[in-house]
Amino acid sequence: MRRFLSLVFLLCLIPSIAFGANYYVDSATGSNGDNGTTQALAWATIEYALESGGLTAGDYVWVRRNHSEIPVSDILPAYDGTAQLPLTVACYPRSYRAITQADWTNGGTTVDNVVGLTLARSDHQARMITGPDSRKYFISRIVDANTFMILTPYKGTTVTGVNGACSIDADDLYSSRPADVDGWDSDDDTLPLIDFNSQAYNVYLAVDYVHRFIGIEFKNSADTFGPIQASESYAVLVINCLF
């Protein structure tokens, strides 16, 4: 049986984060020979951005949805952030997604008979959803195209069909994302992927300060320490990522 983990750390201890320079990564059209400063001049890999991109504290590396890379060695970030100016690698933020019908059961954690949206793990798992009771819930698992699970029991009254209409929230950084000039907003919601291809590689942070990974999928690392290893790092924040 395949098991998946959605890992979330909340930024409750960092009340405000300043923005530095914006950089872009896109495996479909990017090139590591470009400078990464616009969507049209995006780098091809997250690895290049973190190892050779000349990043400074507070910079953001925006990664296009559907991005995919297979490293052939460890990813070794070379630049430091600070507590108030972390280095951030983030999926280019996704808008809200409406669900026109669903069945929600009071006290339950399974929402089924979803209509209006075809559910997919990389598109919708590890996101927040506003239920028909107007409360926020965390989507902990996509069961199939019409069923998902929430982390905490539904507190509202049982509703079915159109009375169970709800919406998956936009990503936290959506309202502050850099302008889209190359069609990135129109992409589907699939998270960027780092696939270690069952090799003993990972993202290895050694004596670096405050990196944030937001909305990235990591898979197939055969490294003993897993897909992300932090050694003497000040802080590594992993938010709404899939493993």
Salt bridges, closest charged atoms under 4 A:
ASP26 OD2 - ARG64 NH1 3.22
GLU69 OE1 - HIS67 NE2 2.82
ASP133 OD2 - ARG135 NH1 3.01
ASP169 OD2 - LYS136 NZ 2.94
ASP171 OD2 - ARG94 NE 2.94
ASP171 OD1 - ARG127 NE 3.78
ASP185 OD2 - ARG177 NH2 3.14
ASP187 OD2 - ARG64 NE 2.56
ASP189 OD1 - ARG65 NE 3.99
ASP189 OD2 - ARG97 NE 2.88
ASP189 OD2 - ARG127 NH1 3.17
GLU217 OE2 - ARG121 NH1 2.77
